[in-house]
C-alpha cells in the first residue's frame, strides 16, 4: 500500500481487517504517517504530531492480537485528537501561546476511552484559540486549510480534525462542539460530524478544570463527538465514547441507544425512515443563506428525504428569536472571565484579537440573565416544534468554505451580516442539548461540499443516526473525495 492507502478504508472496515489479522496495525499506521508527511505541510491539520507514540501503540495492538487478545472495537484505527482535549504526556495548547508548553497529566475521558478501545493517536489537531472561533487559525500554529481547496477554511473550531479525516491522513477524529465546532467543519469538508445529546459523551477535564482559564468554559453547551467519513464510523466511535462518568456531573446513561444498530437499520432497511416527520427550515426565517447552499440542501430534502426515503416533509419556521447575542453572552458567562482578563493583561498581544475584544467587553449581569431567558425561550419553542416533527432538518452552514484569514463572510446573498451569522443554524441545538449531525448533502457548482444538519428530539440520538444512515444509503458520498493526487509523492499546492 502507498502513503495513505490504508486510511482510505473506513474505521469499520479497517478495524475488522486488523482484528482478523489480515493487515498489521503497524503497516496501517506507517501508511497514515506517510500520508501526513506528504500532505500536512500544506494543510496544517496536525499541530503536534506524535509518530513515535502512534507506532508504539500500533505495536501494542499487534502484540495483543498475536497473543490472542482483543484490542477493542477501534483496533489499530488511526485517529486525530483535537488540541482542546487533554492528552496525558502530550502537549495540549488549546491553540494558545499561553499554553504552548502545557502537558497534561491525565487524558480527557474520550481520549482515555478511545485508546482503551485500540485507537491509535496520530497527534493533536489544530483548533482556533480555546475554540472561540468557527475557523482554523490561532496565534501559535499555521492556519489549517481545507483539503477541497487549500485557499479556503475547513471551518472550526475542530479544523484540524476535519482536515485530517477529509485528506485521509486520519481515519477518524475527535472534535468538540460548543456551538458548531463538529458540524461546521464536517460540512465544509464533506464529512459526517455528530454532536450527541448533552451528557451522552462525558467531558472532563475540559470545561471543568478551574485551574485553567480559557480551557474551563462552555460547560453547559459543550459536546464532544466524532468526525468521520461514514455514519457507521460515527456510530462505532459513539459506541465507545458514550456512557456516564462521575467526573462529569452532566453525564447521563446511554443504554437506551443502540448506536451500531441505529446506523445499521438506516443503512440496511428500505423502510427505515418511511413516514418519519421531517420539519425543514432552509433559513430559520431570519438567516441569510448562500444560494448554492439553499439549492443543494433543498434538493437533498425534496429529492432524497421525501421522494426516495418516504419521509413526510413539512416546511417550518421556528418561533424563537435569533439567539446570536444570547449565545455569545452565555459563552462569556461560562468563561473564567477573571482568569481570562488577567491572562490578557499579561499576554494579550499574543492572543487572537477577536478573543481579546470579546473578553474585555463591558459585560453586565443583565446581559447574562437576559441570555438565560432567551435560552429558555429557544428550548420551549424547540419543544413545541418537535411535537410536530421527529427531526428538524436545516443546512449545516449558511455558506460553503470561504477564504482563510476570514472569520466569516459579512455579506451573504446580498445581505449585510455579522461575521458569525453563517453558523446560525448550529447553536440552537447546543442551547437545547439535542442531538444533531451534519452529513454531506452534495456539492456546489464550484465543487465544494455542503452539509445537511439533522436535529433530533430530546435524547433521540438513535433517530438522528438512523436518518443519517438512510440518507447516506440513498445519496452516497464516500466516493466524493478532495481532488488531491493520492498516488504522487509531491505535496499539492492547489485543488484546481
N, C-alpha and C positions, 0 to 999 in steps of 0.2 A: 504494500500500500504506500502511496506517495503522501506527502505532507497533507494532513487534514482529511484523508480519505475515511478514516475510521470515525471521525467526528461528524461525518455526513449522515451516519446512521442515527436513528432516534435512540433515546435512552432506553426505551422499552426493548428495542432490538439489540442494542449493544450489551445491556446487562444480561440478556438471555444468552447471547453468544459467549460472553465471558464466563458466566456461571456453568455453561455446558463445556467449557474449556476448548471452544473452537477458535478462540483468539486469546492471546495473552493480554492482560491489563497493562503490562509494561509496554507492549507494542502499541496499544491504543494511546497511552499517554505520550509516548515518543512521537507518534503521529500528530497529536494535538500540539505538542511543544514546537514541532517543526512548522506547523501552520501558524502558530503565534509568531515565530521568528520571521516568517515570510510576510505577514500582514500587519502585525501590530505596530511596526514603525510608522505606518501610515494612519492607522485607526486609533491608536492610543486607548484601547479598551482596558488594558491592564495597567494599573498604576504601580502595583507591587507584584510582579510575577514571582512564583515560588516553584521553579522547576525541580529543585532538589527535593523539596517536600513532596511534590507530586510523584516523582519517581520512587521515593521511599514508600509512599502509601501504596503505589501500584505493586511494588514488590511484596508488601504485606498481604494484599488481596491475593496475589498469586500463590503465596505460601499457604494461606488459609485454604484455598482451593486444592492445592497439592496434598494437603493433609486431610481432605475430605470434609472440610468445614464449610459453613455457609457465610460468606462475607456480607450478605444483606441484599436487599432489592435493588440498590443502586451500585452494585458491584462493578468497580472499575470505570464508572461513568465520569468523564472529565467535567468539572464544574467551576464556574466563576462565582466569586463571593463579593458582593457589594461592599465597598470600603466604609460603609456606615455600620457594618456588622462586625462585632468583635471576633478576633481570631487569636487564640492563645499563642503567644510566642511569635506572632507575625504582625508586622506594623499595620496599624489601623489609624489612618489620618483623618477620616471624615472629610477629606478634601480641603483641609485647613492647614495653613502654615503653622498655626499654633500647636497642632497635634502631629507635626511632621515626624517626630521621633517616638510617638506613643506606641507602646507594645503592650497589649492587654495580657492579663494573667488568666483569663478564662474565655471560653468560646461563647458566642451567642447561642441560645438554645437551638436555633435552627441549624447552625453550623455543627454543633455537637451531634444532633440527630442525623444530619446528612452524612457526616464522616462515619458515624456508627453503622450506617446503612451501606457503607462501602464506597461512597462517592470519593472522587479524587479532587483535591484543591489545586487548581492551576495557578491561583493567585487572586489578589484583590482587584476588583474592577472599579473604574473611575466613577466619580459622582460629583455633583455640584457641592459647594461648601455647605456642610451639615445637611444637605438635601433641600436647601432653601431656594431651589430654582428648578424648573422643568427642562433644563438643558444639561449639557455635559461639560461645563467649564468650571474651573476653580483657580485660585491663585497659585496652586502648588505644582500642578502637573499640566502637560499639554492637553488641549481640548480634545475630547473624544469626538470622532467623526462617524458619519453614517455609512455603513458598507454599501448601501444602494447608491450613494453619491458622496464621496468624502468631503465635498464642499458644504454639505448640509449637516444639520444636527441630527443625532439619533434620538432626541428627546431625553428626558431625565425625570427624576434625578438618577434613576438606575441606568445611566447612559452606557457605562462600560459593560454592564451585564448584557444589555440588549445587543450592543455591537459585537460582543464576543460570540454570542449564540448565532446571530444573523450571519456573521462571517465564518461560521463553522470552526472557530477556534475552540470553543467550549460546546459541549452537547447540551447542557442546561446551565442555568444560573439562578442565584438567589437575588431578589430585589426587595425593596421596601417601598410602601405606598402610603404616604400620609395625605395625599390629595390627588395623585395621578401617577405616581412615580414608578409603578409597574406597568400600568395600562398604556400610558402615553408612549414610552419608549418601545413597548411591544407593537403598538400601532404604527409608529413611524419606521420601524424596522421589519415589518411583515411577520410578526411573531405572535405567539399566544402568551398573554400575561394574565394571571389570576390574582385578584385580591379577595381572599376568602372572607367569610363573615368575621366581624370583630371578635377576637378571642379564640377563634379556631386554632390559629397558629400562635403560640406564645412568643412574647417579645421580652427579652432580657439578655444582657444588661442595657441594651439600647433603650432609650426613653426613660429609664428608671434609675440610672446611676447618678445620684445627686451630686457626686464629686466632679462631674464632667460637664461644665457649661457648654451648650451647643449640642451635646450628644443626648442630653437628658430631657428634651422636649417632645411634644406631639403625642403625649401618652394616650389620650382618648380617641385619636384619629389614626394612629399608625397601624399598619398591617404589613406583614411580611408574606411574600408569595413568590411563586416560580415564574421564570421567563423561559419558554421552551419553543420548539418548532411544531409540536403537535399537542393536541388536547390530551391524548393518552399519556404523554410525558408529564404534563402538568398534573394529571391525576395521580400518576406514580409518585411524583415528588410530594404532593399533598398527603398521600397516604403515609409518608414518612414524617412529614413536618407537623401534622396536626395532632392535637391532644393536649390536655391541660398540664400545667406546671405550676407549682406553688409560688415560684418566683415572679409570676405574672398574675396579679390579682384580677385582671380582666379575662384570664383564660377560661375557656369553657370546654365541656366534653365534646367529643366529635364522633361518638359511637353511632349517632343517628345518620351518618353519612358513609355510604359505601363509595369511596372515591373512584376506585377502579371500576366498580360495577356501573356507576353512573355514566362514565365515559364510554364503557363498552356498550351499554344499552343504546346510547345515541349513535354509536358507530355501526352497530350491527342490526338494529331493528328498523324495518321500513316505516313502521308506525310510531317510532319512538317519541315524536313530539306532535303528532297529528292532533289537532284540536287545542293545542296549547294557546292560551290567550296572550297575545303579544301587544303591548302598548308601544307604539312607535312615535318618537318625537325627534324630528330632524334638527330642531333648534331650541327646544325648551320654551319657545315663544319669546325669547329675549336675546339669544346668542346670534352673532354674525357667523356664518358658515361659508367656507370656501365652496364655490360652485362645483368643483370636481369632487370634493368630499360629499356634498349633498347628492350628486349624481350616483356615485359608487354605492353609498350606503342605502339610498332609496331603492336602487336596483337589487341590492342584496336582500332587502326586506320583501319587496314585491315578488321578485323572480324566484328567490330561494326559499325564504321562510314561508311565504304564503303559497306560491304556486307549486313548488317541488315538495315541501315538507308538510303542507297542510295545516300550518298554524293559522289561527284566526287573528288577523292583524287589525288593530284599531288605532287611528291617529289620535294622539293625546297631547294636551298642553298642560304641564304641571301647574299647580296653583301657587307654588311657593314663589316668593320674590327672589331676584338674583342675589344669592348669598355671598357674592365675592368679597365684599367688605367684612362681613361677619367671619368668613373663613380665615381671612388674613388676621383679624383680631384674635381669633381662637388660637392660631398658631403662636402668636406672641404671648397670649395669656398662659399657654402651657410651656413657655420657654423660661429658662432661668434668666430673667431679664437683668437681674442684678449682676450675675456672673458674666453674662454676655457683654453688658456695658463696661464692666471692669476689664474684660478681655480686649474690647475695642479701644478703651483708653490706652492700653499698653501696645496693642498690635494692629490697630485699625487700618494703618496704611498698608498692611499686608493682607487685608481681608477683602472680600467681594464688596464693592461699593454699594450695591443694592441691599446687601445684608446689613451693612453698617447703617445706612439710612433707615432701614426698617426697625432696627433695634433702638436707634436714637430718637425716633419719632416720639412726640409727647403724648403717649397713650394715656387714656383715662380709664378709671374704673367703670364709668358709664359705657364706654365703647365695649369693654369686655362683657358687661352684663347684657347690653343690647345684643351682642353677638350670640350669647347663650339663648336669648329669647328667639332670635332668628333661627338658631339651630333647632329649637323645639318646633317652630313653625314648619321648617323643612321636614322634620321627622313626621309630624302629624299629617302634612299634606301628602307625603310619600305613602304613608299608611293608607290614607283614603284612596289614593290612586291604585295601590296594589290590591285593593279589594276587587277591582275590575280586571286586573291583569295578573298573569302568572309571572311575567317578566316585563321589564321596561327595556327597550332597545333604542340606542342612540348612536351617533358617531362617537368614536373614542377620542378623537381630537378634531377641533374645528378646522384644522389646516393640515396639509401634508408637511413633510420635513421642509425646513427653511434654512437660510444660510447660518453657519456657525458664527458666533460673535453676537447674535441677536438673542434676547431673552424671549422674544415673541413678536409677531407682526403687530404693528399699530394700525393697520388697515386691513380689513377682511371684507371681501365682496363689496367694496366701495364705502364701507362704514368705518369711521374712526373708532378705535377700541383701545383699551389698555393693553400693555404688552403681556398680560397674563390672561386675557379673555379667552384665548384659544384652548385653555384647559378647563373651561367652564362646565363641560359635561361630566367631569370626573368627581369633583369633591363632594357633591351631594351624597354619594354613597359612602364617603368617609364620615360625613356628619351623621348619617343614619346607622352606619356599621353593617350595611347589607352587602352580600356577596356580589362581586362584579368581575367580569372578564372582558378582555379585548381579544378578538380573533380577526385574522385578515379577511377583509371584505372584498378586496380587489385592488387594482392599480389605476392610478391616474393616467391620462393620456401621455404624460411625461414619464411613465413607468415607475412612479413612487407608490409605496404601499399606503393603503387606507384601512383603518381599523373599525370594526363594529363592536360596540360595547353592549354587553348583556348584563343587566342588573336583576338579581333575583329578589324574591320576598325575604323577609327576615328569616335568617338561618337556612334558606333554601339553596344551599351550595350545590346539592345534587342536581337540582333543576338547571342551574346555570351550566354545569358541566355536560349534562345530557343534551341541552340545546346546542352548546358549542360543538360537541362531537358530531351531532347530526348535521349541523351547518358545514363542518369540515368534510363530512362524507359527501354531501350534496354539491359542495363547491370547493373541492380540494385545493390546497395552496402549497403543499410541501415542495412541489416541483418549481415554484417560483423562487428563485434564489438571486441574491445580489449578483450583478453581472461582472464578478471577478473572474479572472482566468485562474481556475483552481489547479491547473496542471503545471504552469510555468513556475520558475523559481524567483522571478522578479517580483518586487513589491509594486502593486498598481498605484498610480497617482490619480487616476480618474476612473469613472464608470461610464464612459460615453458609449 
